[in-house]
Amino acid sequence: MWYRRTFDKPEHSEAQRFFINIGAANYKTTVTFNGELLGKHEGGFTPFSYEITDLIKAKDNYLIIGVDAGRVADYIPAQVTDWFNYGGITRSVKLIATPQTFVNNYFIALDKNTLESKSKTLYGKVELNGASGAKNVTIKIPELNIEKAITINQDHSANFSFEVKNLKLWSPKSPKLYQVIIETEDEQLKDAIGFRTIETEGRAILLNGEPVFLKGICLHDENPFKKDRANTREDAELLLNWAQELGCNFIRLAHYPHQEEIVRLADKKGILLWEELPLYWGIQWGNQKVLEKAKMQYDELINRDYNRASSIIWSIANETAPGTDRNAFLSELADYIRTKDKTRLISAAVKKDQELDGHPDSVYTYNDPLIEKLDIISINEYLGWYGGLLEESRTKSFTTGMKKPIIVSEFGDGALKGFHGDKHTRWSEEFQENLYKESLAMFDKIEGLSGMTPWILVDFRSPLRQLRGTQDGWNRKGLISQKGEKKNAFYILKAYYDKK
């Protein structure tokens, strides 16, 4: 698909440089401006930009964006996905005007080593683009009476740290955001940023030094009413309001980076987030170019969401089988992410072991070598839906080789809203209701259970799901139908979370 937009240069603009910013386009994008190739970008969910300063004219500029949504074996995701492959430009395209030297990025976080101190330390980095030498930048947090001048080095960046008093920490119960101002002699940027720490201790997840149970749900970046990618504040409000009504303090943004609006709104509402790349079925683990693509996509995601307090987990894979190439690929990616961001935890949805001699069927074991690289062990378990009888859940137990927190990252089953039967009738609301009751009781027995994200909040589109009269192109595991109607199981999970 090719898109064309014509426009005139903004009048009376004092800007000296201009950029085209694309929020996301799925999957391979070619961008030209006034007949000149700006570049090609790969990846369907993260933002990218091109400078057009030397090409922009006063009148009759034309931007052409070509987007190929085809799935190829060495892409991320690869050729098979269990969601609708929305193609084309899926998020906003913007014309960005800047001074000659501008703030390219900034990172600011709370030093967890000062969490127990009366005076806490904020630290971070500011990066300029276009600086010809040393240049002063001022960081202001008016509510905290902070105004700190820092000097940019010859590499156009500067690290900083300073003490603050009376800092209120961000949490789901109190999602405090401070106005942070980054100021140079040429521009002023404002952002709303919360400060928190996230870490693990033994089998516990600690938010601001205190254990937290993650009452979560999985979510696709889709507005079911529009049958389209979620790409507006209104879309984000719809989905997050449903999650809060369910009693959630946590959402797994599956299986790819979601729109920035939902992350910023989660900051305001106090909802913790799990973010991930679509390192999913069929990835070419032995292909070094694919690994570099994964690093690039994480660079773009971390640059976008580093300052968002709500985002606490980077996940590096979902339902991938252990193997030499896969283990090496994901281990290197985990190490790479930690060099870019030490303020978040790393997880992945791992598979249980195949049956081992000496282990009865009632014991599920997890010894994926990748677990060594993870802060949190996350498991997907669909007993009673994909194999086995639901009654077996009463005898199941779980064991892992390491004392780390565990999140049940997926469980659930399909139910068609309005279809009723007894608790043994598949696709009925009663079957889904009973599966939630039995599954929750089973997972409560897990030592180190620190949260869960059942699959999924809302029915979503998937061409793989073609059971006529029941699925019709929709994955029906949602607790809410594509029409916004709540199924029986919604209230089972809500009651469970209300007691947590």
C-alpha positions as CSV (number, residue, x, y, z in Angstrom):
1,M,0.0,0.0,0.0
2,W,1.3,3.4,-0.9
3,Y,0.2,6.6,0.9
4,R,0.8,10.2,-0.4
5,R,0.4,13.4,1.5
6,T,1.1,16.9,0.2
7,F,1.6,20.0,2.5
8,D,3.2,23.4,2.7
9,K,6.0,24.3,5.1
10,P,4.5,25.9,8.2
11,E,4.4,29.7,8.0
12,H,6.2,31.9,10.5
13,S,8.1,28.9,11.8
14,E,11.3,29.7,13.7
15,A,12.3,26.1,13.4
16,Q,15.6,25.3,11.7
17,R,15.2,21.6,11.3
18,F,12.3,19.3,10.2
19,F,11.7,15.6,10.7
20,I,9.0,13.1,9.6
21,N,8.1,10.9,12.5
22,I,6.1,7.7,11.9
23,G,4.5,6.1,15.1
24,A,4.3,2.7,13.5
25,A,3.8,1.1,10.1
26,N,3.4,-2.6,9.6
27,Y,5.8,-4.1,8.5
28,K,8.4,-3.0,5.9
29,T,8.3,0.7,5.2
30,T,9.9,2.8,2.4
31,V,9.8,6.6,2.8
32,T,10.4,9.2,0.2
33,F,10.1,13.0,0.4
34,N,10.0,15.3,-2.6
35,G,11.2,12.4,-4.7
36,E,14.2,11.6,-2.5
37,L,14.5,8.3,-0.7
38,L,14.7,8.9,3.1
39,G,15.1,5.3,4.1
40,K,13.6,1.9,4.8
41,H,12.4,0.7,8.1
42,E,11.6,-2.8,9.3
43,G,9.3,-3.6,12.3
44,G,5.6,-3.1,12.6
45,F,5.1,-1.6,16.1
46,T,7.8,0.9,17.0
47,P,8.4,4.6,16.0
48,F,11.0,5.9,13.6
49,S,12.0,9.3,12.1
50,Y,13.8,10.8,9.1
51,E,15.2,14.4,8.7
52,I,13.9,16.4,5.8
53,T,15.6,19.8,6.6
54,D,17.5,20.0,3.3
55,L,14.5,18.8,1.3
56,I,11.5,20.8,2.6
57,K,10.1,23.6,0.4
58,A,7.8,26.5,1.1
59,K,5.1,25.0,-1.0
60,D,3.9,21.7,-2.5
61,N,5.9,19.2,-0.5
62,Y,4.9,15.6,-1.0
63,L,5.6,12.6,1.3
64,I,5.1,9.1,0.0
65,I,5.1,6.1,2.4
66,G,5.0,2.6,1.0
67,V,4.2,-0.2,3.5
68,D,4.5,-4.0,2.8
69,A,2.5,-6.0,5.4
70,G,3.6,-9.4,4.0
71,R,5.0,-11.9,6.5
72,V,8.5,-13.3,5.8
73,A,10.5,-16.0,7.6
74,D,13.2,-13.7,8.8
75,Y,10.8,-11.0,10.2
76,I,9.8,-10.3,13.8
77,P,7.1,-11.7,14.1
78,A,7.7,-14.4,11.4
79,Q,5.2,-16.0,9.1
80,V,2.5,-17.2,11.5
81,T,0.8,-15.1,14.1
82,D,-2.4,-15.8,16.1
83,W,-3.7,-12.3,15.7
84,F,-4.9,-10.1,12.8
85,N,-2.1,-8.7,10.7
86,Y,-3.2,-5.1,10.5
87,G,-1.1,-3.6,7.6
88,G,-0.2,-0.1,6.5
89,I,0.3,3.0,8.6
90,T,-1.2,2.1,12.0
91,R,-0.2,5.1,14.1
92,S,0.2,8.8,13.6
93,V,2.6,10.4,11.1
94,K,3.9,13.8,12.3
95,L,5.9,16.7,11.0
96,I,8.4,17.6,13.8
97,A,9.9,21.1,13.9
98,T,13.0,21.7,16.0
99,P,15.8,24.3,16.6
100,Q,19.2,23.7,15.1
101,T,20.3,21.9,18.3
102,F,17.5,20.0,20.1
103,V,16.9,17.5,22.9
104,N,17.0,14.2,21.1
105,N,16.2,12.1,24.2
106,Y,16.3,12.1,28.0
107,F,16.2,9.4,30.6
108,I,15.4,9.9,34.3
109,A,14.8,7.4,37.1
110,L,14.9,6.8,40.8
111,D,18.1,5.3,42.3
112,K,16.8,2.2,44.1
113,N,19.8,2.3,46.4
114,T,18.4,5.5,48.0
115,L,14.8,4.1,48.4
116,E,15.1,4.0,52.2
117,S,16.8,7.4,52.5
118,K,14.9,10.6,53.4
119,S,16.7,12.3,50.5
120,K,16.4,10.2,47.4
121,T,18.5,10.4,44.2
122,L,17.3,10.9,40.7
123,Y,19.7,10.1,37.9
124,G,19.7,9.9,34.2
125,K,21.0,11.2,30.9
126,V,20.2,14.0,28.4
127,E,21.2,13.7,24.7
128,L,21.3,16.6,22.3
129,N,21.4,16.5,18.5
130,G,23.2,19.1,16.5
131,A,25.4,20.5,19.3
132,S,28.7,21.8,18.1
133,G,30.3,21.8,21.6
134,A,29.5,22.2,25.3
135,K,26.0,23.5,25.9
136,N,24.0,24.0,29.1
137,V,20.8,22.1,29.8
138,T,18.5,22.8,32.8
139,I,16.3,20.2,34.5
140,K,13.4,21.5,36.5
141,I,10.9,19.8,38.7
142,P,8.9,22.7,40.0
143,E,6.8,20.8,42.6
144,L,10.1,19.6,44.2
145,N,11.8,23.0,43.9
146,I,14.4,21.4,41.7
147,E,16.4,23.4,39.1
148,K,19.7,21.8,38.1
149,A,22.0,23.0,35.3
150,I,24.2,20.4,33.6
151,T,26.8,20.8,30.9
152,I,26.7,18.7,27.8
153,N,29.9,17.0,26.8
154,Q,31.6,17.0,23.4
155,D,29.7,13.8,22.6
156,H,26.4,15.8,22.9
157,S,25.2,14.1,26.0
158,A,25.5,14.3,29.8
159,N,24.8,12.0,32.7
160,F,23.4,13.6,35.8
161,S,22.2,12.8,39.3
162,F,20.8,15.0,42.1
163,E,19.1,14.6,45.5
164,V,15.5,15.3,46.1
165,K,13.5,15.6,49.3
166,N,9.8,14.7,50.0
167,L,9.5,12.6,46.8
168,K,6.2,10.9,46.5
169,L,6.6,7.5,44.9
170,W,4.5,6.3,42.0
171,S,2.3,3.2,42.6
172,P,-1.1,1.8,41.5
173,K,-2.7,3.1,44.7
174,S,-1.0,6.5,44.2
175,P,0.1,7.2,40.6
176,K,1.9,10.4,41.4
177,L,3.4,12.2,38.3
178,Y,5.7,15.2,38.4
179,Q,6.1,17.8,35.7
180,V,9.7,17.5,34.5
181,I,11.0,20.3,32.3
182,I,14.1,19.9,30.1
183,E,15.2,23.3,29.0
184,T,18.0,24.6,26.7
185,E,18.5,28.2,25.4
186,D,16.5,27.1,22.3
187,E,13.6,25.0,23.5
188,Q,11.6,23.7,26.5
189,L,10.2,20.2,26.8
190,K,7.7,19.1,29.4
191,D,6.8,15.6,30.5
192,A,4.8,14.0,33.3
193,I,7.0,11.4,35.0
194,G,6.5,9.1,38.0
195,F,9.3,7.7,40.1
196,R,9.3,4.1,41.4
197,T,11.6,1.1,41.8
198,I,10.9,-2.4,40.7
199,E,13.0,-5.4,41.7
200,T,12.8,-9.0,43.0
201,E,13.8,-10.6,46.3
202,G,13.6,-14.4,46.4
203,R,10.1,-15.3,45.2
204,A,8.7,-11.8,45.6
205,I,8.3,-8.8,43.3
206,L,9.0,-5.6,45.1
207,L,7.5,-2.3,44.0
208,N,9.1,0.6,46.0
209,G,10.5,-2.0,48.3
210,E,7.2,-3.6,49.1
211,P,5.8,-7.0,47.8
212,V,3.2,-6.6,45.2
213,F,0.8,-9.1,43.7
214,L,0.2,-8.4,40.0
215,K,-3.6,-8.7,39.4
216,G,-3.4,-8.7,35.6
217,I,-4.9,-9.5,32.3
218,C,-3.6,-10.0,28.8
219,L,-4.6,-7.5,26.1
220,H,-4.2,-7.0,22.3
221,D,-3.8,-3.5,20.8
222,E,-7.2,-3.6,19.2
223,N,-10.5,-1.8,19.5
224,P,-13.1,-4.5,18.9
225,F,-15.9,-2.1,18.1
226,K,-13.8,-0.6,15.2
227,K,-12.2,-3.9,14.2
228,D,-9.0,-1.9,14.0
229,R,-5.7,-1.3,15.7
230,A,-6.1,0.8,18.8
231,N,-4.4,4.1,18.0
232,T,-6.1,6.9,20.0
233,R,-6.5,8.1,23.5
234,E,-10.2,7.0,23.3
235,D,-9.2,3.5,22.4
236,A,-6.8,3.4,25.4
237,E,-9.5,4.7,27.7
238,L,-11.9,2.0,26.6
239,L,-9.5,-0.9,27.2
240,L,-7.9,0.4,30.5
241,N,-11.3,1.2,32.0
242,W,-12.4,-2.4,31.4
243,A,-9.2,-3.6,33.0
244,Q,-9.8,-1.4,36.0
245,E,-13.4,-2.5,36.3
246,L,-12.0,-6.1,36.4
247,G,-9.9,-5.1,39.4
248,C,-6.5,-5.2,37.6
249,N,-3.4,-3.3,38.7
250,F,-1.3,-5.0,35.8
251,I,-1.7,-5.6,32.1
252,R,0.4,-7.8,29.8
253,L,0.6,-5.8,26.5
254,A,0.7,-8.8,24.1
255,H,2.4,-9.8,21.8
256,Y,4.1,-6.7,20.5
257,P,4.6,-3.0,21.5
258,H,1.2,-1.3,21.9
259,Q,0.5,2.3,21.1
260,E,2.2,5.0,23.2
261,E,-1.2,6.4,24.3
262,I,-2.0,3.3,26.4
263,V,1.4,3.5,28.2
264,R,1.0,7.1,29.0
265,L,-2.5,6.6,30.2
266,A,-1.4,3.7,32.3
267,D,1.0,6.1,34.0
268,K,-2.0,8.4,34.9
269,K,-4.3,5.6,36.0
270,G,-1.8,3.6,38.0
271,I,-1.7,0.4,36.0
272,L,1.5,-1.6,35.8
273,L,2.6,-3.0,32.4
274,W,4.4,-5.9,30.8
275,E,5.8,-5.0,27.3
276,E,7.2,-7.4,24.8
277,L,8.4,-7.9,21.2
278,P,6.7,-10.6,19.0
279,L,9.5,-13.1,19.4
280,Y,7.0,-15.8,18.9
281,W,6.4,-18.9,16.7
282,G,8.8,-19.6,13.9
283,I,11.6,-17.1,14.6
284,Q,14.9,-17.8,12.9
285,W,17.0,-18.1,16.0
286,G,20.2,-19.0,14.2
287,N,20.0,-15.9,12.0
288,Q,22.3,-13.1,13.3
289,K,20.4,-10.5,11.2
290,V,17.2,-11.4,13.0
291,L,18.9,-10.9,16.4
292,E,20.0,-7.4,15.2
293,K,16.4,-6.7,14.2
294,A,15.3,-7.6,17.7
295,K,17.9,-5.3,19.3
296,M,16.8,-2.5,17.0
297,Q,13.2,-2.9,17.9
298,Y,14.0,-3.0,21.6
299,D,16.1,0.2,21.1
300,E,13.1,1.9,19.6
301,L,10.7,0.7,22.3
302,I,13.1,1.5,25.2
303,N,13.7,5.0,23.8
304,R,10.0,5.6,23.6
305,D,8.9,4.2,27.0
306,Y,12.0,4.5,29.3
307,N,10.4,7.3,31.3
308,R,7.1,5.6,31.9
309,A,6.7,4.5,35.5
310,S,3.9,2.1,34.6
311,S,6.2,-0.1,32.4
312,I,7.9,-2.6,34.7
313,I,8.7,-5.7,32.6
314,W,10.4,-6.3,29.3
315,S,9.5,-9.8,28.0
316,I,11.8,-11.4,25.4
317,A,9.8,-14.4,24.1
318,N,6.5,-16.2,24.2
319,E,6.0,-20.0,23.9
320,T,9.4,-20.7,22.4
321,A,11.1,-24.1,22.6
322,P,14.6,-24.4,24.2
323,G,17.4,-25.1,21.8
324,T,21.0,-24.1,21.2
325,D,20.3,-21.3,18.8
326,R,17.2,-20.0,20.6
327,N,19.0,-20.1,24.0
328,A,22.0,-18.1,22.6
329,F,19.7,-15.6,20.8
330,L,17.5,-14.8,23.8
331,S,20.4,-14.8,26.3
332,E,22.3,-12.2,24.2
333,L,19.1,-10.2,23.8
334,A,18.5,-10.2,27.6
335,D,22.1,-9.0,28.2
336,Y,21.7,-6.3,25.6
337,I,18.4,-5.0,27.1
338,R,20.1,-4.7,30.5
339,T,22.8,-2.5,29.0
340,K,20.1,-0.2,27.8
341,D,17.8,-0.2,30.8
342,K,18.5,-1.4,34.4
343,T,15.3,0.0,35.8
344,R,13.0,-2.9,34.7
345,L,12.7,-6.6,35.1
346,I,13.1,-9.2,32.3
347,S,10.8,-12.1,31.8
348,A,9.6,-14.6,29.1
349,A,6.7,-17.0,28.9
350,V,8.4,-20.3,29.1
351,K,7.2,-23.8,28.4
352,K,7.0,-26.6,30.9
353,D,9.3,-29.6,30.5
354,Q,8.3,-32.7,28.6
355,E,7.6,-35.6,30.9
356,L,10.7,-36.7,32.8
357,D,11.4,-40.1,34.3
358,G,10.6,-40.0,38.0
359,H,8.1,-37.2,37.7
360,P,4.5,-38.1,38.0
361,D,2.0,-36.5,35.6
362,S,0.7,-34.4,38.4
363,V,4.0,-32.4,38.6
364,Y,4.8,-29.7,36.1
365,T,8.5,-28.8,36.0
366,Y,10.2,-25.8,34.4
367,N,14.0,-26.1,33.7
368,D,14.3,-24.0,30.6
369,P,18.0,-22.8,30.5
370,L,16.6,-19.3,29.7
371,I,15.3,-19.0,33.2
372,E,18.8,-18.2,34.4
373,K,18.6,-14.9,32.4
374,L,15.1,-14.0,33.7
375,D,14.1,-12.0,36.8
376,I,10.6,-13.5,36.7
377,I,9.5,-16.9,35.5
378,S,6.3,-16.7,33.4
379,I,4.3,-19.7,32.4
380,N,1.4,-20.4,30.1
381,E,-1.0,-23.2,31.1
382,Y,-4.2,-24.3,29.3
383,L,-5.0,-27.5,31.2
384,G,-8.6,-28.4,30.4
385,W,-8.7,-26.6,27.1
386,Y,-5.6,-27.6,25.1
387,G,-5.3,-31.2,26.4
388,G,-6.2,-32.9,29.7
389,L,-9.4,-32.8,31.8
390,L,-10.2,-29.8,33.9
391,E,-10.6,-32.0,37.0
392,E,-6.9,-32.9,36.8
393,S,-6.1,-29.4,37.9
394,R,-6.9,-30.4,41.5
395,T,-3.9,-32.7,41.7
396,K,-1.4,-30.6,39.8
397,S,1.7,-29.0,41.3
398,F,4.4,-26.8,39.9
399,T,8.1,-26.8,40.5
400,T,11.0,-24.8,39.1
401,G,14.8,-25.1,39.4
402,M,15.2,-21.5,40.8
403,K,13.6,-19.5,43.6
404,K,12.3,-16.7,41.5
405,P,8.8,-15.0,41.3
406,I,6.3,-16.7,39.1
407,I,3.7,-15.1,36.9
408,V,1.0,-17.2,35.2
409,S,1.2,-15.3,31.9
410,E,-1.7,-17.1,30.2
411,F,-4.6,-19.4,30.9
412,G,-8.2,-19.5,29.8
413,D,-10.5,-20.9,27.2
414,G,-12.9,-19.9,24.5
415,A,-16.5,-18.9,25.2
416,L,-19.1,-17.5,22.9
417,K,-21.1,-14.7,24.6
418,G,-24.7,-15.8,25.0
419,F,-24.0,-19.5,24.4
420,H,-25.0,-21.5,27.5
421,G,-24.8,-25.1,28.7
422,D,-23.6,-27.0,31.7
423,K,-20.0,-26.7,32.9
424,H,-18.9,-29.5,30.6
425,T,-20.2,-27.9,27.4
426,R,-17.2,-26.4,25.5
427,W,-17.6,-22.9,24.2
428,S,-20.3,-22.1,26.7
429,E,-20.0,-19.3,29.3
430,E,-20.5,-22.0,32.0
431,F,-17.5,-24.0,30.8
432,Q,-15.3,-20.8,30.9
433,E,-16.6,-19.9,34.3
434,N,-15.8,-23.3,35.7
435,L,-12.3,-23.4,34.1
436,Y,-11.5,-20.1,35.8
437,K,-12.6,-21.4,39.1
438,E,-10.6,-24.6,38.8
439,S,-7.5,-22.8,37.3
440,L,-7.4,-20.1,40.0
441,A,-7.5,-22.8,42.7
442,M,-4.7,-24.7,41.0
443,F,-2.4,-21.7,40.6
444,D,-3.0,-20.6,44.1
445,K,-0.9,-23.6,45.2
446,I,2.2,-22.3,43.3
447,E,5.0,-21.4,45.7
448,G,6.2,-17.9,44.7
449,L,3.1,-17.0,42.7
450,S,3.4,-13.2,42.3
451,G,0.8,-12.5,39.7
452,M,-1.2,-13.6,36.7
453,T,-2.4,-12.4,33.3
454,P,-5.2,-14.6,32.1
455,W,-5.8,-14.8,28.3
456,I,-7.5,-12.4,27.5
457,L,-9.5,-9.2,28.3
458,V,-11.4,-8.9,25.0
459,D,-12.2,-11.2,22.1
460,F,-9.9,-10.3,19.3
461,R,-9.6,-11.0,15.6
462,S,-7.5,-13.9,14.3
463,P,-7.7,-15.5,10.9
464,L,-6.6,-18.8,12.4
465,R,-9.8,-19.1,14.3
466,Q,-12.4,-20.3,11.8
467,L,-14.9,-22.5,13.7
468,R,-18.1,-21.5,11.9
469,G,-20.8,-20.1,14.0
470,T,-18.6,-19.9,17.1
471,Q,-15.3,-18.2,16.2
472,D,-15.8,-16.8,12.7
473,G,-12.4,-15.2,12.7
474,W,-12.3,-14.2,16.4
475,N,-10.3,-15.7,19.3
476,R,-13.1,-16.1,21.8
477,K,-11.0,-16.4,25.0
478,G,-12.0,-12.9,26.0
479,L,-13.7,-12.1,29.2
480,I,-15.6,-9.5,27.2
481,S,-17.1,-10.1,23.8
482,Q,-16.2,-8.0,20.7
483,K,-19.5,-6.2,21.4
484,G,-18.4,-5.1,24.8
485,E,-20.5,-7.7,26.7
486,K,-19.0,-9.2,29.8
487,K,-19.0,-13.0,30.1
488,N,-19.7,-15.0,33.3
489,A,-15.9,-15.6,33.9
490,F,-15.3,-11.8,34.1
491,Y,-17.0,-11.8,37.4
492,I,-15.2,-14.9,38.7
493,L,-11.8,-13.2,38.1
494,K,-13.1,-9.9,39.5
495,A,-14.2,-11.6,42.7
496,Y,-10.8,-13.3,43.0
497,Y,-8.9,-10.0,42.5
498,D,-11.2,-8.2,45.0
499,K,-9.9,-10.6,47.7
500,K,-6.2,-10.1,46.9
